[in-house]
Every structure is written in C-alpha cells, then in structure tokens.
Amino acid sequence: MEKGNHTVTEFILLGFTTNPVMKLVLFVVFLGIYSMTLVGNTTLIVLTCNDSRLHTPMYFFIGNLSFLDLWYSSVYTPKILVTCISEDKSISFAGCLSQFFFSAGLAYSECYLLAAMAYDRYVAISNPLLYAQAMTRRLCISLVLVSYTGGFINAIILTSNTFTLDFCDDNVIDDFFCDVPPLIKLACDVRESYQAVLYFLLASNVITPTMLILASYLFIIAAILRIRSTQGRLKAFSTCSSHLISVTLYYGSILYIYSRPSSSYSLERDKMVSTFYTVLFPMLNPMIYSLRNKDVKEALKKLFKLAQS
C-alpha cells in the first residue's frame, strides 16, 4: 500500500476469532448483552421521565447517563454482530471515521457527566437542606450540555488528527472497532504533535474529571464523618455508592487502555478490556442504579402494574 491515508478506502476488523463455532457463540452472547442494554437503559429513561418521584437532579443525571449508554453501545455492538455472522469484516474509511468520532465523543461526554454527578452527590450530602435550591434545573441542564459539548469538541480534535495520519503498513485492524491503539499500529509515523494531542485529550477528558471526582468524594467523606449517627452515615454513603461503583468500573478500564505508552500496548489483552467499557458497561449501569435504589425499584413496580392493567 502506498504511503498516505488517501490510498486507504476501507479497513478490515479482525474481531475476536475466526473459529465459526466461537463466532456463533459470541453472536448469541453479544446479542443478549445488547438486548439487555437496550431494555435496561430504555426502561430507566422512561422511569425518570414519567415517574414524578424521580424528577430530581440525581435521576435527571441518571436518565442522561442511560441515554449516553444506549447510544454508546449502539456505536459498537451492531457492527460486532455483523462481523460474527458475516465473512465480510470490512468497514469503509468513512464508516471507521464515523465510528471513531461518535465513540470518542460519547466516551468523553460520559467522563464529564460522571464528574457532574459526583458534584451533585457532594451538594446532596454536604447541604441536604439547600440541595433543591443549589442544584436547580437550569444548572443541571447546563452541566449536561457542557458534558456533551466538551465531549464532542474534543472528539473532533482527536478524529481530525487521527485520520490525517499516514496509514501505509496495511489496513487490517486487530480489534472489533476503530480505536486509537490499533490505528496507531497501522500508521507509518506517529508525529510528536499527535502524541501531544493524545496527552492533552487524556488530561482534559479523563484525568481532569477524575481529579474533580476525587475532590468531590474527599468532601463527601468529610461531610459523612461529620454526621453523628451510624445510620445517618450509612444512609448518606448509600446515596453515592452506585455512582462510586460506576466511576470505578468505567474510569478503571479507560485509564488502563489509554494512560500507557504505545510501546506497551497488547492488542489481544486490550481488546478484552475495551469490550468491558464499550459493551458490558452500558448493560451494567442500569443494574447498578436500579438494583441498589429503592425509588427506582418502586417506580419499576408501578410501571409493571400499569402494564398489566
């Protein structure tokens, strides 16, 4: 292949395996996961919109997180299902670029949204009496809009810099989606300016929100320690435990993939980790926020009763 990405018209996604039996098994597994993701996140969105008890800042953010996860999973899983049952593993240059852009934009938006949710939990625990006045609807909407805007602006920066690299080795991507590590492997020469862009994006979209979340939880812990009763402390902690689990799972997997130098990438190992935050995590979030939440469970029971009547 000649030097220059203008000669690349498509990429080949190798996926997970070439074994026909395993491909069928993976198709069934991913179809099940995707179905649960669609049902779980759609149900949570419907509940937060329709049940008046869930018309609070916390559930407003949870509903938006479900919307992000619904969209996020749909960027990857349909293509994975196609590659599992089809011999055609190609993805056009434009298709790869689109998948890359939306995956980056949604991932960055989720990083910002989780940081906004941490701030919401801090306000709820440190100033419970002034919570409604502090977390106004206007502020909540602004935080969500900033999350989306920041996420997709940074996605434009990453996408434009990545797809102007020279892909001259081959067009085979040893992964199930178009992502930074496998595309770097195909590049003839990764410019220092591109590495600087990656470090900037890592700092602004992952490390900075992580620091904001850690700072929020330090204040949350300090506020919880000021509560005198053990029952009160447990109740306060339970209001942010679901968010803490979600943050740990999401940021842990992303930092593992993107905070290491390119020389240490192992595509086979990283493929398994990326499956977690791209496919499994959007399915787990509704469970994390519903199974541990009394209000959501009550709203779900009410929805079932209405459906049966």
VENGIBEL-V609133 format. One line per field, one symbol per residue. phi: phi as a letter, one per 40 degrees, with the letter a starting at -180 (. if undefined). burial: # if it has 9 or more other C-alpha atoms within 8 Angstrom, else .. A space follows every 50 residues. Layout:
# VENGIBEL-V609133
phi=???
burial=???
This chain:
# VENGIBEL-V609133
phi=.cchccccbabbccgbabcdccccccdccccccccccccccccccccccc cccbcbdccccccccccccccccccbcdccccccbbccbcbcdccccccc ccccccccccdccccccccdccccccbccbdccccccccccccccccccc cccccccccccccbcccbcabcccabacbcdcccccccaccccccccccc ccccbbccdccccccccccccccccccccccccccccccbcccccccccc cccccccbcbcccccbccccccccccccbcdcccddcccbcbbccccccc ccccccccc
burial=..###..#.######......###.##..##.##.###.###.##.###. #..##.#################.###..##.###...#.###..##.## ##########################....#...##...#..##..#### ######.##.##..####..########..###..###.#...##.##.. ##########.##..##.##..##..#....##..##..#.##.###.## #####.#.......#.#..##.###################....##.## ..#......
